[in-house]
Amino acid sequence: MIESNQSATEFGGRCGARLREAREAAGLSIESVAAQLKMPARVVRSLESDDWSTLGAPVFVRGQVRSYARLLGVDVDPLLEQASIATVRASNLVSHNHTPTYRRVAEQFTRRAVYVVMTAAIAVPVWFGATYKLREPSAVESLELEPSAGEVATPAVVAAPPVRERTPVVASIASLPAKPAAALTLSLTGDSWVQVFSADGRELEQGLLTAGQSRSYAAGEVGRVVIGNSASVQVLNAGRAVDLAPFSRANVARFTLSSDGSLTPVVQ
C-alpha cells in the first residue's frame, strides 16, 4: 500500500500543480474550495502539495481529485489513468500459516498416542477390577450339618422372627364441623358504591367496588349498609339471597342488620 501511494503521488504531483494553478487563476482560496467541496482544508492542501500518502487509499484520493477538477473545470483524467497503471503491481503472497508435512504428521501421531494412553489408563484398571470380582470365591458357607453315622438327618427348624405388636390405628369418619356462613355477603355483578358501618358507627367499607369483587362480614360486625346501584349487587344474609327491592329507593338500597341477623330498611 505504501508503494502504491508513492507511485500514485508521482503522477498526482502533476495533478496537484494543475489544480493549484487553476484555483489561483479562478481567484479562489483554499478555504472557499474546501467549503464548496465539503471537505477539510487540509485535504485540499494535500491534493495541491502532492501529499497523497496521508489521504488514504488511492481510489478515494482519485475521487477527491476528480471532484476538485470538476469544480475548476480542469481535465485530469489522463494523469489519473497513468497513476492507475503505475500502481498496479503483482503482490508477492507470503503464507504465514503454512505447516510442513512432517510437522502435521507428527502432530497427528502425538494426538492419537495421547488418546490411546488415556483410554488404556481408564479401561485397564476397570477390566482388572471386574475380572478379580468374578474370580473371588463366595464367602457364604453352607449351614447344613452332615449327620453322623447312625443318626437320622432331621430337617432344621428355623425360628420365626418375633412379631412386633402394632398399635391399631382407628380412622375417624366424623365430619369436620361446618364453617358457619357469613352474616352478610355482598357480590357485585357491576360497579357500585358501597358504604358499610359497624353497630357502633365505625366505617368498615366505603368506596367504589367493581364487578367481580365481593365482601363478607361476620355476625355482629355490620350495623348499617348503603349500596348504590343496588341492581348490580347480590346480597346474601346467612347464606340466603336477599331481595333488595323493599330496601331500595332510586336504585340505592339502605338497611340495617340487627343482632339476630335480620335486615331492616332505613327510614329517611
C-alpha positions as CSV (number, residue, x, y, z in Angstrom):
1,M,0.0,0.0,0.0
2,I,2.9,2.4,0.7
3,E,4.4,1.7,-2.7
4,S,1.1,2.2,-4.4
5,N,0.6,5.6,-2.7
6,Q,4.2,6.6,-3.6
7,S,3.7,5.7,-7.3
8,A,0.3,7.5,-7.3
9,T,2.0,10.6,-5.8
10,E,4.4,10.8,-8.6
11,F,1.6,11.3,-11.1
12,G,-0.6,13.1,-8.5
13,G,2.0,15.8,-8.3
14,R,1.2,16.8,-11.8
15,C,-2.5,16.9,-10.9
16,G,-1.8,18.9,-7.8
17,A,0.1,21.6,-9.7
18,R,-2.5,21.8,-12.3
19,L,-5.3,22.1,-9.7
20,R,-3.4,24.8,-7.8
21,E,-2.8,26.8,-11.0
22,A,-6.5,26.6,-11.9
23,R,-7.6,27.7,-8.5
24,E,-5.3,30.7,-8.4
25,A,-6.4,31.6,-11.9
26,A,-10.0,31.5,-10.7
27,G,-9.2,33.7,-7.7
28,L,-10.4,31.1,-5.2
29,S,-8.9,30.5,-1.8
30,I,-8.3,27.0,-0.3
31,E,-11.0,27.7,2.3
32,S,-13.6,28.6,-0.3
33,V,-12.8,25.5,-2.3
34,A,-13.0,23.3,0.8
35,A,-16.4,24.8,1.7
36,Q,-17.8,24.2,-1.8
37,L,-16.4,20.6,-2.0
38,K,-17.4,20.0,1.7
39,M,-14.0,18.6,2.6
40,P,-11.4,19.8,5.2
41,A,-9.0,22.5,4.0
42,R,-6.1,20.2,4.9
43,V,-7.3,17.7,2.3
44,V,-7.3,20.5,-0.3
45,R,-3.8,21.4,0.6
46,S,-2.6,17.8,0.5
47,L,-4.1,17.4,-3.0
48,E,-2.3,20.5,-4.2
49,S,1.0,19.7,-2.4
50,D,1.1,16.1,-3.9
51,D,0.9,14.5,-0.5
52,W,-1.5,11.7,-1.4
53,S,0.0,9.2,1.2
54,T,-1.8,10.9,4.1
55,L,-5.2,10.8,2.4
56,G,-5.8,7.0,2.5
57,A,-6.3,4.6,-0.4
58,P,-5.6,5.9,-3.9
59,V,-9.2,5.0,-5.0
60,F,-10.6,7.6,-2.6
61,V,-7.9,10.2,-3.5
62,R,-8.8,9.9,-7.2
63,G,-12.4,10.6,-6.3
64,Q,-11.4,13.7,-4.4
65,V,-9.2,14.9,-7.3
66,R,-12.0,14.5,-9.8
67,S,-14.4,16.4,-7.6
68,Y,-11.8,19.2,-7.3
69,A,-11.1,19.2,-11.1
70,R,-14.9,19.4,-11.9
71,L,-15.2,22.4,-9.6
72,L,-12.4,24.2,-11.5
73,G,-13.2,22.8,-15.0
74,V,-9.9,21.0,-15.3
75,D,-9.3,17.7,-17.1
76,V,-7.0,15.5,-15.0
77,D,-8.3,12.1,-16.2
78,P,-5.2,11.3,-18.4
79,L,-2.9,11.8,-15.4
80,L,-5.1,9.7,-13.1
81,E,-5.1,6.9,-15.7
82,Q,-1.3,6.9,-15.7
83,A,-1.4,6.8,-11.9
84,S,-3.7,3.8,-12.0
85,I,-1.4,1.9,-14.4
86,A,1.7,2.7,-12.2
87,T,0.0,1.5,-9.1
88,V,-1.0,-2.0,-10.5
89,R,1.8,-4.3,-9.4
90,A,1.8,-8.0,-8.7
91,S,1.9,-8.7,-5.0
92,N,4.1,-11.3,-3.5
93,L,1.9,-13.6,-1.5
94,V,3.6,-15.0,1.6
95,S,1.8,-17.6,3.5
96,H,2.2,-17.3,7.2
97,N,0.1,-20.3,8.1
98,H,2.0,-23.0,6.1
99,T,2.8,-26.1,8.1
100,P,5.4,-28.6,6.8
101,T,4.1,-32.1,6.1
102,Y,6.3,-33.8,8.6
103,R,5.1,-31.5,11.3
104,R,1.4,-32.2,10.6
105,V,2.1,-36.0,10.6
106,A,4.0,-35.7,14.0
107,E,1.1,-33.7,15.5
108,Q,-1.5,-36.2,14.3
109,F,0.6,-39.1,15.7
110,T,1.1,-37.4,19.0
111,R,-2.7,-36.7,19.4
112,R,-3.5,-40.3,18.6
113,A,-0.9,-41.6,21.0
114,V,-2.2,-39.4,23.8
115,Y,-5.7,-40.7,23.1
116,V,-4.6,-44.3,23.3
117,V,-2.7,-43.8,26.5
118,M,-5.6,-42.1,28.2
119,T,-8.0,-44.8,27.1
120,A,-5.7,-47.5,28.4
121,A,-5.2,-45.7,31.7
122,I,-9.0,-45.7,32.3
123,A,-10.0,-49.1,30.7
124,V,-7.3,-51.4,32.1
125,P,-8.0,-50.8,35.8
126,V,-11.7,-51.3,35.3
127,W,-11.1,-54.5,33.4
128,F,-8.8,-55.9,36.1
129,G,-11.2,-55.0,38.8
130,A,-14.1,-56.7,37.1
131,T,-12.1,-59.8,36.5
132,Y,-11.0,-60.0,40.1
133,K,-14.6,-59.7,41.4
134,L,-15.7,-62.6,39.1
135,R,-12.9,-64.9,40.3
136,E,-13.3,-64.2,44.0
137,P,-14.8,-67.2,45.9
138,S,-18.1,-66.9,47.6
139,A,-17.9,-66.1,51.3
140,V,-21.3,-67.8,52.0
141,E,-20.8,-71.2,53.7
142,S,-23.5,-73.9,53.9
143,L,-25.2,-74.1,57.3
144,E,-26.3,-77.7,56.7
145,L,-24.5,-80.3,59.0
146,E,-23.8,-83.7,57.8
147,P,-25.4,-86.4,60.0
148,S,-23.0,-88.7,61.9
149,A,-23.1,-92.5,61.5
150,G,-26.3,-94.0,62.9
151,E,-28.1,-90.7,63.1
152,V,-31.1,-89.8,61.0
153,A,-31.0,-86.5,59.5
154,T,-33.8,-84.2,60.6
155,P,-34.8,-81.1,58.9
156,A,-33.6,-78.0,60.6
157,V,-36.2,-75.9,62.3
158,V,-35.8,-72.2,61.6
159,A,-37.2,-70.0,64.3
160,A,-39.6,-67.4,63.0
161,P,-38.6,-63.8,63.8
162,P,-40.6,-62.2,66.6
163,V,-43.7,-60.4,65.5
164,R,-43.9,-56.8,66.6
165,E,-47.2,-55.7,68.0
166,R,-48.7,-52.9,66.1
167,T,-50.8,-50.2,67.6
168,P,-54.2,-50.2,65.7
169,V,-55.0,-47.0,64.0
170,V,-58.6,-46.1,64.1
171,A,-59.7,-43.8,61.3
172,S,-62.3,-41.3,62.4
173,I,-65.2,-40.9,60.0
174,A,-66.7,-38.0,61.9
175,S,-67.1,-35.0,59.6
176,L,-65.4,-31.7,60.4
177,P,-67.7,-29.0,61.8
178,A,-69.1,-26.9,59.0
179,K,-67.8,-23.4,58.8
180,P,-70.7,-21.0,59.7
181,A,-71.9,-18.9,56.8
182,A,-71.1,-15.2,56.9
183,A,-73.8,-13.0,58.3
184,L,-73.6,-10.7,55.3
185,T,-72.1,-11.2,51.9
186,L,-72.0,-8.6,49.0
187,S,-71.2,-10.0,45.5
188,L,-71.0,-7.4,42.7
189,T,-72.0,-8.1,39.1
190,G,-71.4,-4.5,38.2
191,D,-69.7,-1.4,39.6
192,S,-71.4,0.0,42.7
193,W,-70.7,2.5,45.5
194,V,-70.8,0.7,48.9
195,Q,-70.8,2.0,52.5
196,V,-70.7,-0.4,55.4
197,F,-70.7,0.7,59.1
198,S,-70.4,-1.3,62.3
199,A,-73.0,-1.3,65.0
200,D,-71.2,1.4,66.9
201,G,-71.0,3.6,63.8
202,R,-67.4,2.8,62.7
203,E,-66.8,2.8,59.0
204,L,-65.9,-0.7,57.7
205,E,-66.1,-0.1,54.0
206,Q,-66.5,2.9,51.8
207,G,-65.7,3.2,48.1
208,L,-66.4,2.1,44.6
209,L,-66.3,-1.7,44.1
210,T,-66.0,-3.2,40.6
211,A,-67.7,-6.1,39.0
212,G,-66.4,-9.5,40.3
213,Q,-65.5,-8.3,43.8
214,S,-67.2,-9.5,46.9
215,R,-67.2,-8.6,50.6
216,S,-68.2,-10.8,53.6
217,Y,-68.8,-9.8,57.2
218,A,-69.3,-11.9,60.4
219,A,-72.2,-11.8,62.7
220,G,-72.4,-8.7,64.8
221,E,-69.8,-7.0,62.7
222,V,-72.2,-4.9,60.5
223,G,-74.7,-2.4,61.7
224,R,-75.8,-0.3,58.6
225,V,-75.2,-0.7,54.9
226,V,-75.7,1.7,51.9
227,I,-75.5,0.2,48.4
228,G,-75.6,2.4,45.3
229,N,-76.7,0.8,42.0
230,S,-78.3,-2.0,44.0
231,A,-79.4,-3.8,40.9
232,S,-75.8,-4.8,40.3
233,V,-75.2,-6.2,43.9
234,Q,-76.3,-9.6,45.2
235,V,-76.8,-9.7,49.0
236,L,-76.6,-12.9,51.0
237,N,-77.9,-13.0,54.6
238,A,-76.5,-16.1,56.4
239,G,-76.2,-17.8,53.0
240,R,-79.7,-16.8,51.8
241,A,-80.3,-14.4,48.9
242,V,-82.0,-11.1,49.9
243,D,-84.4,-9.2,47.7
244,L,-83.2,-5.6,47.9
245,A,-86.4,-4.1,46.4
246,P,-88.0,-3.4,49.8
247,F,-84.8,-1.6,50.9
248,S,-84.2,0.3,47.7
249,R,-85.2,3.8,46.6
250,A,-83.9,5.3,43.3
251,N,-81.7,2.2,42.9
252,V,-80.0,2.9,46.2
253,A,-80.5,0.3,49.0
254,R,-80.2,1.2,52.7
255,F,-80.7,-1.3,55.5
256,T,-79.5,-2.2,59.0
257,L,-78.5,-5.6,60.3
258,S,-79.9,-6.4,63.8
259,S,-78.2,-8.6,66.3
260,D,-80.4,-11.6,65.4
261,G,-79.3,-11.3,61.7
262,S,-82.5,-9.8,60.3
263,L,-82.5,-6.9,57.8
264,T,-84.5,-3.7,58.4
265,P,-84.9,-0.9,55.9
266,V,-83.6,2.6,56.9
267,V,-86.3,5.1,57.1
268,Q,-85.4,8.5,55.7
